[in-house]
Amino acid sequence: MGSQNAAAFFDYKSAKVFVSGHRGLVGSAIVRKLTQLGFTNLILRTHTELDLTRQSDVEAFFASTKPEFVIVAAAKVGGIHANNTYPADFIAINLQIQTNVIDSAYRNGAKKLLFLGSSCIYPKFAPQPIPEDALLTGPLEPTNEWYAIAKIAGIKMCQAYRIQHKWDAISGMPTNLYGPNDNFHPENSHVLPALMRRFHEAKVNGAKEVVVWGTGSPLREFLHVDDLADAVVFMMEKYSGVEHLNVGSGKEVTIKELAESMKEVVGFEGDLVWDSTKPDGTPRKLMDSSKLAALGWTPKVSLKDGLVDTYKWYLENVKQ
């Protein structure tokens, strides 16, 4: 675990840190965390200011700014519908972004880079909880394999640059994330923000019930995005290795428990109805985050506190 690189990150708060995708769910949380910790030289660019899919633009940006630390949080993301409809976008845009950023960071002398992936990199029928070494041991979930293949390529690229160039590139794989700046779109958001929006709208409209698909029995793991940001800083400081690390809460809840907690947090007084004619999806999806825990990192935000925090943000920021 190369602590020589590690010390540099924390002892050096004036260092130039480039956080790509700083307006998204993950990037914005990382920026909040670094700002709280006193980092004074964050390099941030909107998509309009810097298109990460354009190699020449990315090369020029790195040559002129020379960031010392790079966190790759920019990605094209979406739900099942988006992945099925735009597979070319999901593979091409993600491959372009990460290849341009990783290569330019290396060529312009960045000390360390952290690439963030997603739990969908693992095989559809991976063992539960999913260990890091389950990667590439079986077929992917067909609905998001384009995105998953791009993310796997990003992990492998970091490994290759470490092996060939002795460069400190690491990867982290977060579980299902939620929190401020999440996507609350009615059609293409993930289960947690989708439930939040539905309960809120039901409350506002005085609805008698909210119907949720399935039986409520599938188990899911959720991590507040502020915990991920904390883990990102921890890994930048403490971890230097070839293997990617899982970042999860280690706690599972049933969709039923999630919905009941959400109902309480939002203050919806009507009934919760389960439509068991609709599909449940994967029965269980939990990541094994014991390697990161063994290094000394554990999450701090409970699901209940996280839901309260996220709903507060939703009320202040999402158009009703």
PAZAKOL-835410 format. One record per residue (C-alpha): residue number from 1; residue in three letters; x, y, z. Coordinates in nm, 4 decimals, m for minus. Layout:
BEGIN
<zamar i="NUM" aa="ala" X="X" Y="Y" Z="Z"/>
...
END
This chain:
BEGIN
<zamar i="1" aa="met" X="0.0000" Y="0.0000" Z="0.0000"/>
<zamar i="2" aa="gly" X="0.2134" Y="0.2882" Z="m0.1260"/>
<zamar i="3" aa="ser" X="0.2001" Y="0.5454" Z="0.1492"/>
<zamar i="4" aa="gln" X="0.4618" Y="0.7637" Z="m0.0194"/>
<zamar i="5" aa="asn" X="0.1976" Y="0.8764" Z="m0.2701"/>
<zamar i="6" aa="ala" X="m0.0667" Y="0.8697" Z="m0.0044"/>
<zamar i="7" aa="ala" X="0.0892" Y="1.1226" Z="0.2293"/>
<zamar i="8" aa="ala" X="0.1198" Y="1.3661" Z="m0.0588"/>
<zamar i="9" aa="phe" X="m0.2563" Y="1.3921" Z="m0.1018"/>
<zamar i="10" aa="phe" X="m0.3515" Y="1.4954" Z="0.2482"/>
<zamar i="11" aa="asp" X="m0.0469" Y="1.6946" Z="0.3476"/>
<zamar i="12" aa="tyr" X="m0.0815" Y="1.9073" Z="0.0430"/>
<zamar i="13" aa="lys" X="m0.4142" Y="2.0873" Z="0.0456"/>
<zamar i="14" aa="ser" X="m0.3019" Y="2.3453" Z="m0.2081"/>
<zamar i="15" aa="ala" X="m0.2368" Y="2.0677" Z="m0.4621"/>
<zamar i="16" aa="lys" X="m0.4282" Y="2.0914" Z="m0.7889"/>
<zamar i="17" aa="val" X="m0.7084" Y="1.8323" Z="m0.7805"/>
<zamar i="18" aa="phe" X="m0.9173" Y="1.7764" Z="m1.0948"/>
<zamar i="19" aa="val" X="m1.2606" Y="1.6283" Z="m1.0225"/>
<zamar i="20" aa="ser" X="m1.4281" Y="1.5364" Z="m1.3514"/>
<zamar i="21" aa="gly" X="m1.8090" Y="1.5313" Z="m1.3490"/>
<zamar i="22" aa="his" X="m1.8263" Y="1.7728" Z="m1.0550"/>
<zamar i="23" aa="arg" X="m2.1935" Y="1.8573" Z="m1.1107"/>
<zamar i="24" aa="gly" X="m2.3174" Y="1.4982" Z="m1.0846"/>
<zamar i="25" aa="leu" X="m2.4302" Y="1.2980" Z="m0.7826"/>
<zamar i="26" aa="val" X="m2.0797" Y="1.1608" Z="m0.7151"/>
<zamar i="27" aa="gly" X="m1.8623" Y="1.4490" Z="m0.8337"/>
<zamar i="28" aa="ser" X="m2.0552" Y="1.7119" Z="m0.6369"/>
<zamar i="29" aa="ala" X="m2.0225" Y="1.5049" Z="m0.3174"/>
<zamar i="30" aa="ile" X="m1.6457" Y="1.4705" Z="m0.3696"/>
<zamar i="31" aa="val" X="m1.6141" Y="1.8472" Z="m0.4214"/>
<zamar i="32" aa="arg" X="m1.8153" Y="1.9119" Z="m0.1008"/>
<zamar i="33" aa="lys" X="m1.5885" Y="1.6752" Z="0.0917"/>
<zamar i="34" aa="leu" X="m1.2611" Y="1.8190" Z="m0.0404"/>
<zamar i="35" aa="thr" X="m1.3826" Y="2.1740" Z="0.0264"/>
<zamar i="36" aa="gln" X="m1.4760" Y="2.0802" Z="0.3857"/>
<zamar i="37" aa="leu" X="m1.1280" Y="1.9304" Z="0.4319"/>
<zamar i="38" aa="gly" X="m0.9663" Y="2.2559" Z="0.3221"/>
<zamar i="39" aa="phe" X="m0.8478" Y="2.1750" Z="m0.0297"/>
<zamar i="40" aa="thr" X="m0.8061" Y="2.5152" Z="m0.1949"/>
<zamar i="41" aa="asn" X="m0.7099" Y="2.4364" Z="m0.5517"/>
<zamar i="42" aa="leu" X="m0.9864" Y="2.2266" Z="m0.7066"/>
<zamar i="43" aa="ile" X="m0.9923" Y="2.2297" Z="m1.0859"/>
<zamar i="44" aa="leu" X="m1.3494" Y="2.2044" Z="m1.2138"/>
<zamar i="45" aa="arg" X="m1.4908" Y="2.2299" Z="m1.5654"/>
<zamar i="46" aa="thr" X="m1.8494" Y="2.2020" Z="m1.6863"/>
<zamar i="47" aa="his" X="m1.9278" Y="1.9986" Z="m1.9973"/>
<zamar i="48" aa="thr" X="m1.9627" Y="2.3250" Z="m2.1931"/>
<zamar i="49" aa="glu" X="m1.6161" Y="2.4364" Z="m2.0815"/>
<zamar i="50" aa="leu" X="m1.4486" Y="2.1001" Z="m2.1501"/>
<zamar i="51" aa="asp" X="m1.5914" Y="1.8122" Z="m2.3539"/>
<zamar i="52" aa="leu" X="m1.4132" Y="1.5061" Z="m2.2122"/>
<zamar i="53" aa="thr" X="m1.4992" Y="1.2971" Z="m2.5199"/>
<zamar i="54" aa="arg" X="m1.2749" Y="1.5179" Z="m2.7373"/>
<zamar i="55" aa="gln" X="m0.9185" Y="1.3903" Z="m2.7116"/>
<zamar i="56" aa="ser" X="m0.7448" Y="1.7068" Z="m2.8333"/>
<zamar i="57" aa="asp" X="m0.9442" Y="1.9264" Z="m2.5904"/>
<zamar i="58" aa="val" X="m0.8609" Y="1.6984" Z="m2.2966"/>
<zamar i="59" aa="glu" X="m0.4919" Y="1.6882" Z="m2.3914"/>
<zamar i="60" aa="ala" X="m0.4794" Y="2.0695" Z="m2.4136"/>
<zamar i="61" aa="phe" X="m0.6592" Y="2.1046" Z="m2.0778"/>
<zamar i="62" aa="phe" X="m0.4148" Y="1.8728" Z="m1.8964"/>
<zamar i="63" aa="ala" X="m0.1126" Y="2.0333" Z="m2.0636"/>
<zamar i="64" aa="ser" X="m0.2195" Y="2.3802" Z="m1.9467"/>
<zamar i="65" aa="thr" X="m0.3523" Y="2.2977" Z="m1.5957"/>
<zamar i="66" aa="lys" X="m0.1244" Y="2.0057" Z="m1.4916"/>
<zamar i="67" aa="pro" X="m0.3441" Y="1.8619" Z="m1.2118"/>
<zamar i="68" aa="glu" X="m0.1495" Y="1.6654" Z="m0.9495"/>
<zamar i="69" aa="phe" X="m0.4427" Y="1.4465" Z="m0.8461"/>
<zamar i="70" aa="val" X="m0.7297" Y="1.3301" Z="m1.0679"/>
<zamar i="71" aa="ile" X="m1.0650" Y="1.1777" Z="m0.9722"/>
<zamar i="72" aa="val" X="m1.2673" Y="1.0352" Z="m1.2606"/>
<zamar i="73" aa="ala" X="m1.6317" Y="1.0789" Z="m1.1609"/>
<zamar i="74" aa="ala" X="m1.7587" Y="1.1802" Z="m1.5065"/>
<zamar i="75" aa="ala" X="m1.9644" Y="0.9185" Z="m1.6907"/>
<zamar i="76" aa="lys" X="m2.2717" Y="0.8783" Z="m1.9029"/>
<zamar i="77" aa="val" X="m2.5196" Y="0.6983" Z="m1.6761"/>
<zamar i="78" aa="gly" X="m2.8819" Y="0.5903" Z="m1.7013"/>
<zamar i="79" aa="gly" X="m3.1360" Y="0.3230" Z="m1.6153"/>
<zamar i="80" aa="ile" X="m3.2345" Y="0.0073" Z="m1.8028"/>
<zamar i="81" aa="his" X="m3.4464" Y="0.1956" Z="m2.0588"/>
<zamar i="82" aa="ala" X="m3.1655" Y="0.4374" Z="m2.1491"/>
<zamar i="83" aa="asn" X="m2.9066" Y="0.1562" Z="m2.1680"/>
<zamar i="84" aa="asn" X="m3.1296" Y="m0.0472" Z="m2.3999"/>
<zamar i="85" aa="thr" X="m3.2152" Y="0.2505" Z="m2.6209"/>
<zamar i="86" aa="tyr" X="m2.8700" Y="0.4092" Z="m2.6558"/>
<zamar i="87" aa="pro" X="m2.6124" Y="0.1265" Z="m2.6273"/>
<zamar i="88" aa="ala" X="m2.3690" Y="0.3004" Z="m2.8662"/>
<zamar i="89" aa="asp" X="m2.3682" Y="0.6155" Z="m2.6513"/>
<zamar i="90" aa="phe" X="m2.3081" Y="0.4184" Z="m2.3316"/>
<zamar i="91" aa="ile" X="m2.0060" Y="0.2318" Z="m2.4630"/>
<zamar i="92" aa="ala" X="m1.8522" Y="0.5029" Z="m2.6827"/>
<zamar i="93" aa="ile" X="m1.8924" Y="0.8072" Z="m2.4559"/>
<zamar i="94" aa="asn" X="m1.7683" Y="0.6280" Z="m2.1447"/>
<zamar i="95" aa="leu" X="m1.4707" Y="0.4751" Z="m2.3250"/>
<zamar i="96" aa="gln" X="m1.3817" Y="0.8159" Z="m2.4707"/>
<zamar i="97" aa="ile" X="m1.4088" Y="1.0039" Z="m2.1388"/>
<zamar i="98" aa="gln" X="m1.2035" Y="0.7621" Z="m1.9321"/>
<zamar i="99" aa="thr" X="m0.9388" Y="0.6904" Z="m2.1990"/>
<zamar i="100" aa="asn" X="m0.8788" Y="1.0608" Z="m2.2610"/>
<zamar i="101" aa="val" X="m0.8644" Y="1.1524" Z="m1.8913"/>
<zamar i="102" aa="ile" X="m0.6519" Y="0.8577" Z="m1.7729"/>
<zamar i="103" aa="asp" X="m0.3996" Y="0.8882" Z="m2.0559"/>
<zamar i="104" aa="ser" X="m0.3685" Y="1.2681" Z="m2.0374"/>
<zamar i="105" aa="ala" X="m0.3339" Y="1.2579" Z="m1.6572"/>
<zamar i="106" aa="tyr" X="m0.0458" Y="1.0123" Z="m1.6896"/>
<zamar i="107" aa="arg" X="0.1267" Y="1.2039" Z="m1.9709"/>
<zamar i="108" aa="asn" X="0.1064" Y="1.5334" Z="m1.7834"/>
<zamar i="109" aa="gly" X="0.2596" Y="1.4072" Z="m1.4628"/>
<zamar i="110" aa="ala" X="m0.0378" Y="1.3568" Z="m1.2299"/>
<zamar i="111" aa="lys" X="0.0803" Y="1.1900" Z="m0.9083"/>
<zamar i="112" aa="lys" X="m0.2294" Y="0.9768" Z="m0.8588"/>
<zamar i="113" aa="leu" X="m0.5614" Y="0.8994" Z="m1.0261"/>
<zamar i="114" aa="leu" X="m0.8767" Y="0.7339" Z="m0.8947"/>
<zamar i="115" aa="phe" X="m1.1252" Y="0.5855" Z="m1.1412"/>
<zamar i="116" aa="leu" X="m1.4809" Y="0.5197" Z="m1.0244"/>
<zamar i="117" aa="gly" X="m1.6855" Y="0.2381" Z="m1.1728"/>
<zamar i="118" aa="ser" X="m2.0141" Y="0.0756" Z="m1.0791"/>
<zamar i="119" aa="ser" X="m2.1342" Y="m0.2516" Z="m0.9300"/>
<zamar i="120" aa="cys" X="m2.2821" Y="m0.3496" Z="m1.2696"/>
<zamar i="121" aa="ile" X="m1.9291" Y="m0.4546" Z="m1.3783"/>
<zamar i="122" aa="tyr" X="m1.9867" Y="m0.7886" Z="m1.2058"/>
<zamar i="123" aa="pro" X="m2.1400" Y="m1.0977" Z="m1.3676"/>
<zamar i="124" aa="lys" X="m2.5173" Y="m1.1290" Z="m1.3505"/>
<zamar i="125" aa="phe" X="m2.4871" Y="m1.4443" Z="m1.1388"/>
<zamar i="126" aa="ala" X="m2.1905" Y="m1.3426" Z="m0.9244"/>
<zamar i="127" aa="pro" X="m2.1651" Y="m1.4940" Z="m0.5750"/>
<zamar i="128" aa="gln" X="m2.3267" Y="m1.2897" Z="m0.2957"/>
<zamar i="129" aa="pro" X="m2.1820" Y="m1.0809" Z="m0.1384"/>
<zamar i="130" aa="ile" X="m1.9812" Y="m1.0003" Z="m0.4530"/>
<zamar i="131" aa="pro" X="m1.6018" Y="m1.0079" Z="m0.4005"/>
<zamar i="132" aa="glu" X="m1.3617" Y="m0.8096" Z="m0.6207"/>
<zamar i="133" aa="asp" X="m1.2304" Y="m1.1290" Z="m0.7819"/>
<zamar i="134" aa="ala" X="m1.5732" Y="m1.2075" Z="m0.9302"/>
<zamar i="135" aa="leu" X="m1.4848" Y="m0.9636" Z="m1.2108"/>
<zamar i="136" aa="leu" X="m1.4800" Y="m1.1310" Z="m1.5555"/>
<zamar i="137" aa="thr" X="m1.5933" Y="m1.4711" Z="m1.4238"/>
<zamar i="138" aa="gly" X="m1.9256" Y="m1.4838" Z="m1.6098"/>
<zamar i="139" aa="pro" X="m2.1713" Y="m1.3075" Z="m1.8433"/>
<zamar i="140" aa="leu" X="m2.2936" Y="m0.9577" Z="m1.7571"/>
<zamar i="141" aa="glu" X="m2.6509" Y="m0.8400" Z="m1.7093"/>
<zamar i="142" aa="pro" X="m2.7532" Y="m0.7930" Z="m2.0782"/>
<zamar i="143" aa="thr" X="m2.9480" Y="m0.4690" Z="m2.0177"/>
<zamar i="144" aa="asn" X="m2.6394" Y="m0.2690" Z="m1.9175"/>
<zamar i="145" aa="glu" X="m2.3471" Y="m0.4601" Z="m2.0619"/>
<zamar i="146" aa="trp" X="m2.2408" Y="m0.1654" Z="m2.2836"/>
<zamar i="147" aa="tyr" X="m2.1869" Y="0.0557" Z="m1.9799"/>
<zamar i="148" aa="ala" X="m2.0333" Y="m0.2311" Z="m1.7805"/>
<zamar i="149" aa="ile" X="m1.7823" Y="m0.3159" Z="m2.0566"/>
<zamar i="150" aa="ala" X="m1.6668" Y="0.0476" Z="m2.0645"/>
<zamar i="151" aa="lys" X="m1.6222" Y="0.0525" Z="m1.6862"/>
<zamar i="152" aa="ile" X="m1.4313" Y="m0.2775" Z="m1.6900"/>
<zamar i="153" aa="ala" X="m1.2035" Y="m0.1279" Z="m1.9576"/>
<zamar i="154" aa="gly" X="m1.1399" Y="0.1687" Z="m1.7241"/>
<zamar i="155" aa="ile" X="m1.0326" Y="m0.0612" Z="m1.4389"/>
<zamar i="156" aa="lys" X="m0.8075" Y="m0.2582" Z="m1.6738"/>
<zamar i="157" aa="met" X="m0.6583" Y="0.0621" Z="m1.8147"/>
<zamar i="158" aa="cys" X="m0.5634" Y="0.1799" Z="m1.4641"/>
<zamar i="159" aa="gln" X="m0.4089" Y="m0.1613" Z="m1.3939"/>
<zamar i="160" aa="ala" X="m0.2161" Y="m0.1559" Z="m1.7233"/>
<zamar i="161" aa="tyr" X="m0.0713" Y="0.1918" Z="m1.6619"/>
<zamar i="162" aa="arg" X="0.0294" Y="0.0856" Z="m1.3105"/>
<zamar i="163" aa="ile" X="0.2004" Y="m0.2311" Z="m1.4408"/>
<zamar i="164" aa="gln" X="0.3730" Y="m0.0768" Z="m1.7438"/>
<zamar i="165" aa="his" X="0.4456" Y="0.2767" Z="m1.6215"/>
<zamar i="166" aa="lys" X="0.4586" Y="0.2218" Z="m1.2403"/>
<zamar i="167" aa="trp" X="0.1925" Y="0.4941" Z="m1.2198"/>
<zamar i="168" aa="asp" X="m0.0374" Y="0.5235" Z="m0.9175"/>
<zamar i="169" aa="ala" X="m0.3788" Y="0.4683" Z="m1.0790"/>
<zamar i="170" aa="ile" X="m0.6450" Y="0.3025" Z="m0.8606"/>
<zamar i="171" aa="ser" X="m1.0126" Y="0.2105" Z="m0.9019"/>
<zamar i="172" aa="gly" X="m1.3132" Y="0.2034" Z="m0.6695"/>
<zamar i="173" aa="met" X="m1.6478" Y="0.0324" Z="m0.7365"/>
<zamar i="174" aa="pro" X="m1.9390" Y="0.1877" Z="m0.5461"/>
<zamar i="175" aa="thr" X="m2.2663" Y="0.0116" Z="m0.4707"/>
<zamar i="176" aa="asn" X="m2.6087" Y="0.1792" Z="m0.5302"/>
<zamar i="177" aa="leu" X="m2.5663" Y="0.5448" Z="m0.4403"/>
<zamar i="178" aa="tyr" X="m2.8176" Y="0.8094" Z="m0.3379"/>
<zamar i="179" aa="gly" X="m2.8205" Y="1.1595" Z="m0.1950"/>
<zamar i="180" aa="pro" X="m2.8208" Y="1.5276" Z="m0.2993"/>
<zamar i="181" aa="asn" X="m2.8041" Y="1.5849" Z="m0.6784"/>
<zamar i="182" aa="asp" X="m2.9525" Y="1.2420" Z="m0.7513"/>
<zamar i="183" aa="asn" X="m3.1750" Y="1.1977" Z="m1.0574"/>
<zamar i="184" aa="phe" X="m3.5430" Y="1.2142" Z="m0.9555"/>
<zamar i="185" aa="his" X="m3.6804" Y="1.1862" Z="m1.3104"/>
<zamar i="186" aa="pro" X="m4.0184" Y="1.0024" Z="m1.3104"/>
<zamar i="187" aa="glu" X="m3.9180" Y="0.7521" Z="m1.5825"/>
<zamar i="188" aa="asn" X="m3.5453" Y="0.6919" Z="m1.5703"/>
<zamar i="189" aa="ser" X="m3.4357" Y="0.7272" Z="m1.2089"/>
<zamar i="190" aa="his" X="m3.3225" Y="0.4439" Z="m0.9805"/>
<zamar i="191" aa="val" X="m3.5443" Y="0.2787" Z="m0.7196"/>
<zamar i="192" aa="leu" X="m3.4659" Y="0.5020" Z="m0.4207"/>
<zamar i="193" aa="pro" X="m3.5155" Y="0.8472" Z="m0.5808"/>
<zamar i="194" aa="ala" X="m3.8111" Y="0.7097" Z="m0.7808"/>
<zamar i="195" aa="leu" X="m3.9830" Y="0.5979" Z="m0.4582"/>
<zamar i="196" aa="met" X="m3.9082" Y="0.9312" Z="m0.2913"/>
<zamar i="197" aa="arg" X="m4.0684" Y="1.1246" Z="m0.5741"/>
<zamar i="198" aa="arg" X="m4.3736" Y="0.8985" Z="m0.5840"/>
<zamar i="199" aa="phe" X="m4.4386" Y="0.9213" Z="m0.2107"/>
<zamar i="200" aa="his" X="m4.3894" Y="1.2976" Z="m0.2171"/>
<zamar i="201" aa="glu" X="m4.6287" Y="1.3462" Z="m0.5097"/>
<zamar i="202" aa="ala" X="m4.8839" Y="1.1152" Z="m0.3458"/>
<zamar i="203" aa="lys" X="m4.8610" Y="1.3210" Z="m0.0263"/>
<zamar i="204" aa="val" X="m4.8974" Y="1.6532" Z="m0.2121"/>
<zamar i="205" aa="asn" X="m5.1916" Y="1.5218" Z="m0.4174"/>
<zamar i="206" aa="gly" X="m5.3649" Y="1.3631" Z="m0.1185"/>
<zamar i="207" aa="ala" X="m5.3567" Y="1.0166" Z="m0.2792"/>
<zamar i="208" aa="lys" X="m5.4958" Y="0.7232" Z="m0.0808"/>
<zamar i="209" aa="glu" X="m5.2265" Y="0.4743" Z="m0.1840"/>
<zamar i="210" aa="val" X="m4.8924" Y="0.4242" Z="m0.3560"/>
<zamar i="211" aa="val" X="m4.8517" Y="0.1094" Z="m0.5658"/>
<zamar i="212" aa="val" X="m4.5010" Y="m0.0378" Z="m0.5887"/>
<zamar i="213" aa="trp" X="m4.3934" Y="m0.3083" Z="m0.8331"/>
<zamar i="214" aa="gly" X="m4.3157" Y="m0.6590" Z="m0.7140"/>
<zamar i="215" aa="thr" X="m4.3389" Y="m0.8241" Z="m0.3730"/>
<zamar i="216" aa="gly" X="m4.0913" Y="m0.6000" Z="m0.1913"/>
<zamar i="217" aa="ser" X="m3.8715" Y="m0.8999" Z="m0.1090"/>
<zamar i="218" aa="pro" X="m3.5524" Y="m0.8264" Z="m0.3124"/>
<zamar i="219" aa="leu" X="m3.2535" Y="m0.7174" Z="m0.1039"/>
<zamar i="220" aa="arg" X="m3.0546" Y="m0.4094" Z="m0.2013"/>
<zamar i="221" aa="glu" X="m2.7557" Y="m0.2233" Z="m0.0625"/>
<zamar i="222" aa="phe" X="m2.7463" Y="0.1572" Z="m0.0550"/>
<zamar i="223" aa="leu" X="m2.4636" Y="0.3981" Z="0.0232"/>
<zamar i="224" aa="his" X="m2.5081" Y="0.7708" Z="0.0850"/>
<zamar i="225" aa="val" X="m2.2964" Y="0.9628" Z="m0.1646"/>
<zamar i="226" aa="asp" X="m2.1254" Y="1.1566" Z="0.1186"/>
<zamar i="227" aa="asp" X="m1.9947" Y="0.8219" Z="0.2462"/>
<zamar i="228" aa="leu" X="m1.8585" Y="0.7463" Z="m0.1012"/>
<zamar i="229" aa="ala" X="m1.6858" Y="1.0875" Z="m0.1070"/>
<zamar i="230" aa="asp" X="m1.5311" Y="1.0039" Z="0.2297"/>
<zamar i="231" aa="ala" X="m1.4128" Y="0.6669" Z="0.0907"/>
<zamar i="232" aa="val" X="m1.2647" Y="0.8383" Z="m0.2177"/>
<zamar i="233" aa="val" X="m1.0515" Y="1.0662" Z="0.0021"/>
<zamar i="234" aa="phe" X="m0.9544" Y="0.7655" Z="0.2160"/>
<zamar i="235" aa="met" X="m0.8401" Y="0.5678" Z="m0.0906"/>
<zamar i="236" aa="met" X="m0.6498" Y="0.8639" Z="m0.2352"/>
<zamar i="237" aa="glu" X="m0.4664" Y="0.8838" Z="0.0947"/>
<zamar i="238" aa="lys" X="m0.4258" Y="0.5210" Z="0.2004"/>
<zamar i="239" aa="tyr" X="m0.4555" Y="0.2852" Z="m0.0961"/>
<zamar i="240" aa="ser" X="m0.2154" Y="0.2063" Z="m0.3754"/>
<zamar i="241" aa="gly" X="m0.2731" Y="m0.1298" Z="m0.5401"/>
<zamar i="242" aa="val" X="m0.3547" Y="m0.3047" Z="m0.8671"/>
<zamar i="243" aa="glu" X="m0.6895" Y="m0.4445" Z="m0.7552"/>
<zamar i="244" aa="his" X="m1.0041" Y="m0.2312" Z="m0.7641"/>
<zamar i="245" aa="leu" X="m1.1833" Y="m0.1944" Z="m0.4293"/>
<zamar i="246" aa="asn" X="m1.5552" Y="m0.2357" Z="m0.3623"/>
<zamar i="247" aa="val" X="m1.7180" Y="0.0528" Z="m0.1743"/>
<zamar i="248" aa="gly" X="m2.0458" Y="m0.0425" Z="m0.0064"/>
<zamar i="249" aa="ser" X="m2.2382" Y="0.0009" Z="0.3149"/>
<zamar i="250" aa="gly" X="m2.2358" Y="m0.3747" Z="0.3825"/>
<zamar i="251" aa="lys" X="m2.6015" Y="m0.3451" Z="0.4890"/>
<zamar i="252" aa="glu" X="m2.8938" Y="m0.4892" Z="0.2989"/>
<zamar i="253" aa="val" X="m3.2561" Y="m0.3803" Z="0.3145"/>
<zamar i="254" aa="thr" X="m3.5557" Y="m0.5292" Z="0.1404"/>
<zamar i="255" aa="ile" X="m3.7342" Y="m0.3034" Z="m0.1065"/>
<zamar i="256" aa="lys" X="m4.0302" Y="m0.3319" Z="0.1351"/>
<zamar i="257" aa="glu" X="m3.8207" Y="m0.1945" Z="0.4249"/>
<zamar i="258" aa="leu" X="m3.6904" Y="0.0818" Z="0.1998"/>
<zamar i="259" aa="ala" X="m4.0434" Y="0.1780" Z="0.0906"/>
<zamar i="260" aa="glu" X="m4.1710" Y="0.1796" Z="0.4499"/>
<zamar i="261" aa="ser" X="m3.8805" Y="0.3984" Z="0.5677"/>
<zamar i="262" aa="met" X="m3.9377" Y="0.6297" Z="0.2714"/>
<zamar i="263" aa="lys" X="m4.3104" Y="0.6563" Z="0.3477"/>
<zamar i="264" aa="glu" X="m4.2249" Y="0.7596" Z="0.7036"/>
<zamar i="265" aa="val" X="m3.9536" Y="1.0117" Z="0.6054"/>
<zamar i="266" aa="val" X="m4.1765" Y="1.1759" Z="0.3428"/>
<zamar i="267" aa="gly" X="m4.4782" Y="1.1693" Z="0.5752"/>
<zamar i="268" aa="phe" X="m4.7202" Y="0.9962" Z="0.3370"/>
<zamar i="269" aa="glu" X="m5.0233" Y="0.8848" Z="0.5366"/>
<zamar i="270" aa="gly" X="m5.1934" Y="0.6592" Z="0.2804"/>
<zamar i="271" aa="asp" X="m5.1477" Y="0.2890" Z="0.2085"/>
<zamar i="272" aa="leu" X="m4.8521" Y="0.1111" Z="0.0537"/>
<zamar i="273" aa="val" X="m4.9724" Y="m0.1511" Z="m0.1987"/>
<zamar i="274" aa="trp" X="m4.7539" Y="m0.4184" Z="m0.3634"/>
<zamar i="275" aa="asp" X="m4.8313" Y="m0.5271" Z="m0.7203"/>
<zamar i="276" aa="ser" X="m4.6955" Y="m0.8816" Z="m0.7134"/>
<zamar i="277" aa="thr" X="m4.7902" Y="m0.9369" Z="m1.0806"/>
<zamar i="278" aa="lys" X="m4.4922" Y="m0.7129" Z="m1.1679"/>
<zamar i="279" aa="pro" X="m4.1314" Y="m0.8424" Z="m1.1727"/>
<zamar i="280" aa="asp" X="m3.9055" Y="m0.8249" Z="m0.8676"/>
<zamar i="281" aa="gly" X="m3.5711" Y="m0.8158" Z="m1.0475"/>
<zamar i="282" aa="thr" X="m3.2551" Y="m0.9689" Z="m0.8999"/>
<zamar i="283" aa="pro" X="m3.3316" Y="m1.1210" Z="m0.5569"/>
<zamar i="284" aa="arg" X="m3.0094" Y="m0.9962" Z="m0.3971"/>
<zamar i="285" aa="lys" X="m2.7247" Y="m0.7633" Z="m0.4879"/>
<zamar i="286" aa="leu" X="m2.4674" Y="m0.7009" Z="m0.2170"/>
<zamar i="287" aa="met" X="m2.1007" Y="m0.6142" Z="m0.2531"/>
<zamar i="288" aa="asp" X="m1.8269" Y="m0.7550" Z="m0.0337"/>
<zamar i="289" aa="ser" X="m1.6466" Y="m0.4425" Z="0.0910"/>
<zamar i="290" aa="ser" X="m1.4323" Y="m0.6227" Z="0.3491"/>
<zamar i="291" aa="lys" X="m1.1014" Y="m0.5275" Z="0.1810"/>
<zamar i="292" aa="leu" X="m1.1734" Y="m0.1562" Z="0.2196"/>
<zamar i="293" aa="ala" X="m1.2969" Y="m0.2169" Z="0.5759"/>
<zamar i="294" aa="ala" X="m0.9712" Y="m0.4000" Z="0.6572"/>
<zamar i="295" aa="leu" X="m0.7796" Y="m0.0870" Z="0.5506"/>
<zamar i="296" aa="gly" X="m0.9795" Y="0.1096" Z="0.8081"/>
<zamar i="297" aa="trp" X="m1.2731" Y="0.2694" Z="0.6233"/>
<zamar i="298" aa="thr" X="m1.6359" Y="0.2247" Z="0.7270"/>
<zamar i="299" aa="pro" X="m1.9503" Y="0.4183" Z="0.6278"/>
<zamar i="300" aa="lys" X="m2.1009" Y="0.6682" Z="0.8719"/>
<zamar i="301" aa="val" X="m2.4427" Y="0.7672" Z="0.7351"/>
<zamar i="302" aa="ser" X="m2.7329" Y="0.5390" Z="0.8364"/>
<zamar i="303" aa="leu" X="m3.0044" Y="0.4778" Z="0.5766"/>
<zamar i="304" aa="lys" X="m3.2613" Y="0.6652" Z="0.7868"/>
<zamar i="305" aa="asp" X="m3.0402" Y="0.9730" Z="0.8298"/>
<zamar i="306" aa="gly" X="m2.9471" Y="0.9554" Z="0.4629"/>
<zamar i="307" aa="leu" X="m3.3122" Y="0.9479" Z="0.3548"/>
<zamar i="308" aa="val" X="m3.3944" Y="1.2455" Z="0.5776"/>
<zamar i="309" aa="asp" X="m3.0999" Y="1.4400" Z="0.4326"/>
<zamar i="310" aa="thr" X="m3.1919" Y="1.3493" Z="0.0732"/>
<zamar i="311" aa="tyr" X="m3.5587" Y="1.4406" Z="0.1179"/>
<zamar i="312" aa="lys" X="m3.4575" Y="1.7798" Z="0.2611"/>
<zamar i="313" aa="trp" X="m3.2457" Y="1.8387" Z="m0.0497"/>
<zamar i="314" aa="tyr" X="m3.5313" Y="1.7206" Z="m0.2748"/>
<zamar i="315" aa="leu" X="m3.7750" Y="1.9676" Z="m0.1178"/>
<zamar i="316" aa="glu" X="m3.5311" Y="2.2540" Z="m0.1647"/>
<zamar i="317" aa="asn" X="m3.4105" Y="2.1722" Z="m0.5151"/>
<zamar i="318" aa="val" X="m3.6511" Y="1.9603" Z="m0.7221"/>
<zamar i="319" aa="lys" X="m3.9243" Y="2.1456" Z="m0.9075"/>
<zamar i="320" aa="gln" X="m4.2668" Y="2.0406" Z="m0.7847"/>
END
